[in-house]
């Protein structure tokens, strides 16, 4: 496809925001520090401009984990060296909203999904909608989102590796279920250089659609992760 053809194709597509707002009081994993936004200048203070200072953890909000977040071996890149082509490309969205608190998506669930929607293809990004973003809220109402969330089980993670997927995204605080033993999804996916994007939203809009996922990380030297603003491009028809 030529650049002109690409521009023509993209301009007719719908852009779906699938990232969450960065805002004070939003949910954060218990092991990670919180997000803070403080006014530095403001017209309201008699200054000539508005600007704010941000203090944030790499894993605040919608973010992508580097391979080196869990895998401490040579050759497993930190976020500034994760190939960008891992974070854009065709994607499918798996409806896992039938799972209850603390349950896991397993290979059998993915096989059942494929029977209805078609096979997950090599190079696909796989977005998993647990329906958990309904619980996203700011303090003091943030704790429902932070506990008892479902996740990707060991057999599903191994199957996604077998399928040769490009990346995996979830609408929960972690790709592993809350209090998972040995974090099988993180370890399996990242050890095979499949990046993980967490805290997605609006996945319910994508259940019946193939799309094109894009999420570029900040260029943080030797970072373990990076906040992103991901979008999915879909046909308007």
C-alpha positions in Angstrom: 0.0 0.0 0.0 1.3 3.4 -0.9 1.4 6.3 1.6 -1.5 8.0 -0.4 -3.6 4.9 -0.2 -2.9 4.6 3.5 -4.0 8.2 4.1 -7.2 7.7 2.1 -8.0 4.5 4.1 -7.4 6.0 7.5 -9.4 9.2 7.0 -12.6 7.2 6.6 -12.2 5.2 9.7 -13.7 5.7 13.2 -11.2 6.4 16.0 -12.2 4.7 19.3 -10.5 5.9 22.4 -9.6 2.9 24.5 -7.4 4.6 27.1 -8.4 6.0 30.5 -8.0 9.5 31.8 -5.0 10.3 34.0 -6.5 12.1 37.0 -5.9 12.5 40.7 -7.5 9.8 42.9 -7.7 7.3 40.1 -7.1 3.6 40.9 -3.6 2.4 41.3 -2.1 -1.0 42.0 -1.2 -1.4 45.7 2.5 -1.8 44.8 2.6 1.4 42.7 2.7 5.1 43.7 -0.2 7.3 42.7 -0.7 10.0 40.1 -0.5 13.7 41.1 -1.2 16.8 39.0 -0.3 20.2 40.5 -0.7 23.7 39.1 2.6 25.4 38.4 1.4 28.5 36.6 -2.1 29.8 35.9 -4.1 32.8 34.6 -6.0 32.5 37.9 -2.8 33.2 39.7 -1.9 36.2 37.6 0.6 34.3 35.4 0.8 34.6 31.6 0.1 30.9 31.0 -1.4 27.7 32.4 0.9 24.7 33.1 0.9 21.8 35.6 3.5 19.5 37.1 2.8 15.8 36.9 4.1 13.2 39.3 3.3 9.7 38.2 4.3 6.0 38.3 5.1 4.3 35.0 2.2 2.0 35.7 -0.5 4.6 36.4 -3.5 4.6 34.2 -3.5 3.0 30.8 0.0 1.8 30.3 2.2 -0.8 28.5 4.5 -3.1 30.4 8.0 -3.6 29.0 9.5 -7.1 28.7 12.0 -6.2 31.4 9.2 -5.4 33.9 9.0 -9.1 34.8 11.9 -10.8 32.9 15.4 -9.9 34.4 17.5 -11.5 31.6 19.7 -10.0 28.9 17.8 -9.3 25.7 14.4 -8.5 27.4 14.0 -4.9 26.5 12.9 -2.0 28.8 10.3 0.3 27.4 12.5 2.5 25.4 13.7 -0.5 23.4 10.4 -2.4 22.9 9.9 -2.5 19.1 7.1 0.0 18.3 5.6 -2.4 15.7 4.6 -4.6 18.7 2.2 -1.8 19.7 0.4 -1.1 16.4 -1.4 -3.5 14.1 -4.7 -5.5 13.6 -6.6 -6.4 16.7 -9.6 -8.4 17.9 -11.6 -7.9 21.1 -12.6 -11.0 23.1 -15.8 -10.6 25.3 -15.0 -12.1 28.7 -17.6 -10.3 30.6 -19.2 -13.6 31.6 -16.4 -14.2 34.1 -17.0 -13.5 37.8 -14.7 -11.8 40.3 -11.4 -13.5 40.6 -12.0 -16.0 37.7 -9.6 -16.5 34.8 -10.0 -16.6 31.0 -8.6 -20.0 29.9 -7.8 -21.6 26.5 -11.2 -23.3 26.3 -12.9 -19.8 26.4 -10.7 -18.6 23.6 -11.4 -21.7 21.5 -15.1 -21.1 22.0 -14.8 -17.4 21.0 -12.9 -18.4 17.8 -15.7 -20.8 16.8 -18.1 -17.9 16.7 -15.8 -15.0 15.6 -13.0 -16.7 13.6 -9.5 -17.5 14.4 -7.1 -15.3 16.2 -4.4 -14.7 13.6 -0.6 -14.5 14.0 0.2 -10.8 14.5 -3.1 -9.9 16.0 -3.4 -7.8 19.0 -5.9 -9.3 21.4 -7.9 -7.0 23.6 -9.9 -8.7 26.4 -13.0 -7.1 27.8 -13.7 -8.3 31.3 -16.3 -5.6 31.8 -14.2 -4.3 34.7 -13.9 -0.7 33.6 -17.5 -0.2 35.0 -15.8 -0.1 38.4 -13.3 2.6 37.5 -13.7 5.6 39.9 -11.7 8.1 41.8 -11.0 8.1 45.6 -12.7 7.2 47.9 -14.6 5.0 45.4 -11.6 3.5 43.7 -11.2 0.3 45.7 -13.8 -1.9 43.9 -11.7 -1.6 40.7 -8.5 -2.5 42.6 -9.6 -5.8 44.1 -11.1 -9.2 43.0 -10.6 -8.5 39.3 -10.5 -11.4 36.8 -7.5 -12.1 34.6 -5.8 -14.1 31.9 -5.1 -17.7 33.0 -2.1 -19.8 32.4 -3.6 -21.9 29.6 -5.0 -18.8 27.8 -1.6 -17.0 28.0 0.1 -20.1 26.6 -2.4 -20.4 23.8 -1.9 -16.7 22.8 1.8 -17.3 22.6 1.1 -20.4 20.4 -1.1 -18.2 18.2 1.7 -15.7 17.7 -0.2 -12.7 18.8 1.4 -9.2 18.7 0.2 -7.8 22.1 -2.4 -8.4 24.8 -4.6 -5.7 26.4 -7.0 -5.9 29.3 -9.5 -3.5 31.0 -8.2 -4.5 34.5 -5.5 -3.3 36.8 -3.3 -6.3 35.8 -3.3 -9.0 33.1 -3.2 -11.5 35.9 -6.2 -11.9 38.2 -6.1 -10.2 41.6 -3.7 -12.1 43.9 -2.6 -14.5 41.2 0.0 -17.0 42.2 3.3 -16.4 40.3 1.6 -14.1 37.8 1.4 -16.7 35.0 0.1 -14.3 32.3 2.7 -11.6 32.9 5.5 -14.1 33.0 4.3 -16.2 30.0 3.5 -13.2 27.7 6.5 -11.0 28.6 8.9 -13.9 28.4 7.8 -14.4 24.8 8.1 -10.6 24.1 4.4 -10.0 23.9 3.8 -6.6 25.5 0.8 -6.1 27.9 -1.4 -3.1 28.0 -3.5 -2.6 31.1 -6.4 -0.4 32.2 -8.1 -0.2 28.8 -11.7 1.1 28.4 -14.5 1.2 25.9 -13.8 -2.4 24.8 -17.5 -3.1 24.7 -17.7 -1.0 21.6 -15.4 -3.4 19.7 -16.9 -6.9 20.3 -18.0 -7.5 16.8 -15.3 -5.6 15.0 -11.8 -6.2 13.8 -9.7 -3.1 14.2 -6.3 -1.5 14.1 -4.7 -0.9 17.5 -2.2 1.9 18.1 -0.5 2.8 21.4 2.9 4.5 21.5 4.9 4.6 24.8 6.8 7.6 26.1 10.6 7.3 25.4 11.6 6.7 29.0 15.2 5.5 29.2 15.3 2.1 30.9 11.7 2.4 32.0 9.7 -0.6 33.1 6.5 0.7 31.5 4.9 3.8 30.1 1.5 5.5 30.1 -0.1 5.5 26.7 -3.1 6.9 24.9 -4.3 4.0 22.8 -6.9 4.1 20.0 -8.5 1.5 17.8 -9.3 2.4 14.2 -12.4 0.6 12.9 -14.6 0.8 9.7 -17.5 3.1 10.0 -19.8 0.6 8.3 
